[in-house]
Amino acid sequence: MARFLVPLGFIVLVVFLGIGLTLDPKEIPSPFINKPAPAFSLPSLQNAEIKIQPEDYKGQVWLLNVWATWCVACRAEHQMLVEISRQNVVPIIGLNYKDESALAIRWLQQLGNPYKTVAVDADGRVAIDYGVYGAPETFIIDKKGIIRYKHIGPITPQAWQQKILPLVQQLNGEAG
């Protein structure tokens, strides 16, 4: 009996390894998909007296982009965000994550500002509420305030064309 358990255990291990090798490490399942976007009320980067909250964007599809000036991948992504913003397809709301506001303002002045507005998440609590692993991460939030997709890492032209834009168009009721 024991001599059959060793080969059986090996076969099971090989099957699990085979399945694991087919998975995309960037596709980390999020428990927040198809759930309401967590509520928050954060100060605006440009004017701390103005509060930004997801409720302000109900009725439209929008992107929440988590970024920081200390994030190398965010710098790599930034020009793509500027291009997406120029297309005027979907508003991008920034969530400036554990950053210094003066540096963030200077960054946007120097590199261009793709954001409709930027919320300051100085202590990172809102990012934690969204299940953020690290910057950059981008969420697609539908007209009812439901998270429909989470993109981990920089948005590339390929990710924009193949995943994000088609989903934004679908959620807006447009033909893909």
C-alpha positions in Angstrom: 0.0 0.0 0.0 2.8 2.5 0.9 4.5 1.9 -2.4 1.4 3.2 -4.2 1.1 6.3 -2.1 4.6 7.7 -3.1 3.8 7.6 -6.8 0.3 8.9 -6.3 1.7 11.8 -4.1 4.2 12.6 -6.8 1.5 12.6 -9.5 -0.6 15.0 -7.5 2.4 17.3 -6.9 3.2 17.4 -10.6 -0.4 18.2 -11.5 -0.5 21.1 -9.0 2.8 22.4 -10.3 1.6 22.2 -13.9 -1.5 24.2 -13.0 0.6 26.8 -11.2 2.9 27.3 -14.2 -0.1 28.2 -16.3 -1.2 31.1 -14.0 -0.2 34.7 -14.6 1.5 36.1 -11.5 0.2 39.6 -12.3 -3.4 38.2 -12.2 -3.8 38.1 -8.4 -7.4 37.5 -7.7 -9.0 40.4 -5.8 -11.8 39.8 -3.3 -13.1 43.3 -4.2 -14.1 42.5 -7.8 -17.9 42.9 -8.2 -18.1 44.5 -4.7 -18.8 48.2 -3.9 -15.7 50.4 -3.9 -14.7 51.1 -0.3 -15.9 54.5 0.8 -13.4 57.2 1.7 -13.2 61.0 2.1 -9.7 62.3 1.5 -8.2 65.7 0.9 -7.5 66.8 -2.7 -3.8 67.1 -3.6 -4.4 70.6 -5.0 -6.6 71.9 -2.2 -6.8 70.1 1.1 -10.1 71.8 1.9 -11.8 69.9 -0.9 -12.7 66.3 0.0 -12.7 63.5 -2.6 -14.9 60.5 -2.3 -16.0 57.7 -4.6 -19.7 58.8 -4.2 -18.7 61.9 -6.3 -18.3 59.6 -9.4 -21.4 57.5 -9.2 -23.2 57.5 -12.6 -19.9 57.3 -14.6 -17.3 54.7 -15.2 -13.9 55.8 -13.8 -10.4 54.6 -13.0 -8.8 54.8 -9.6 -5.0 54.9 -10.1 -2.8 54.3 -7.0 0.6 56.0 -7.5 3.5 57.7 -5.7 6.5 59.7 -6.7 8.8 57.2 -5.0 7.4 54.4 -7.2 9.7 53.6 -10.2 7.0 51.7 -11.9 4.6 54.6 -11.5 7.1 56.8 -13.5 7.2 54.1 -16.2 3.3 54.2 -16.3 2.8 57.9 -16.2 3.2 58.8 -19.9 0.6 56.1 -20.7 -1.8 57.7 -18.2 -1.3 61.0 -19.9 -2.1 59.4 -23.2 -5.2 57.8 -21.8 -6.3 61.1 -20.4 -5.9 62.8 -23.7 -8.3 60.2 -25.3 -11.0 61.5 -22.9 -12.6 58.0 -22.7 -12.7 57.7 -18.9 -11.9 59.9 -16.0 -8.8 58.9 -14.0 -8.8 59.7 -10.3 -5.4 59.5 -8.6 -4.8 58.1 -5.2 -1.5 59.5 -4.1 -0.2 56.7 -1.8 2.1 57.4 1.2 3.8 60.3 -0.5 4.8 63.9 0.1 2.3 66.3 -1.4 4.9 68.8 -2.5 6.7 66.1 -4.4 3.5 64.9 -6.0 2.5 68.4 -7.1 5.9 68.9 -8.6 5.8 65.5 -10.4 2.4 66.4 -12.0 3.7 69.9 -13.1 6.8 68.4 -14.7 5.4 65.2 -16.2 1.8 66.3 -17.0 -1.4 65.7 -15.0 -3.6 62.9 -16.3 -5.9 63.0 -13.3 -9.3 64.7 -13.0 -8.4 65.0 -9.4 -6.0 63.4 -6.9 -6.8 62.2 -3.4 -4.1 62.2 -0.8 -3.8 58.9 1.0 -0.9 59.9 3.3 -1.1 57.0 5.7 -2.1 54.4 3.2 -5.3 53.4 4.9 -7.5 53.8 1.9 -5.1 51.7 -0.2 -5.3 49.0 2.4 -9.1 49.1 2.2 -8.8 48.5 -1.6 -6.4 45.6 -1.1 -3.5 47.4 -2.7 -0.3 45.3 -2.7 1.9 48.2 -4.0 1.9 51.0 -6.5 0.9 51.3 -9.3 -2.5 49.6 -9.2 -5.6 50.7 -11.1 -9.2 49.9 -10.5 -12.1 50.1 -12.9 -15.2 51.3 -11.1 -18.6 51.2 -12.8 -21.5 53.6 -12.8 -23.0 52.1 -9.6 -19.7 52.3 -7.7 -18.8 48.6 -8.1 -15.2 47.5 -8.7 -15.1 45.6 -12.0 -11.4 45.1 -12.5 -8.0 45.5 -10.8 -4.8 46.0 -12.8 -1.6 45.4 -10.9 1.5 47.1 -12.2 1.9 49.8 -14.8 -0.7 50.1 -17.5 0.9 49.2 -20.8 -0.5 50.0 -24.3 -1.3 46.3 -24.6 -3.2 46.2 -21.2 -5.1 49.4 -22.2 -6.1 48.1 -25.7 -6.8 44.5 -24.8 -8.3 44.7 -21.3 -9.0 48.1 -19.8 -10.5 50.0 -22.8 -12.8 47.2 -23.9 -14.1 46.8 -20.3 -14.6 50.6 -20.0 -16.5 50.6 -23.3 -18.6 47.7 -22.2 -19.5 49.3 -18.9 -20.4 52.5 -20.7 -22.7 50.5 -23.0 -20.6 51.2 -26.1 -19.8 48.8 -28.8 -16.3 47.3 -28.4 
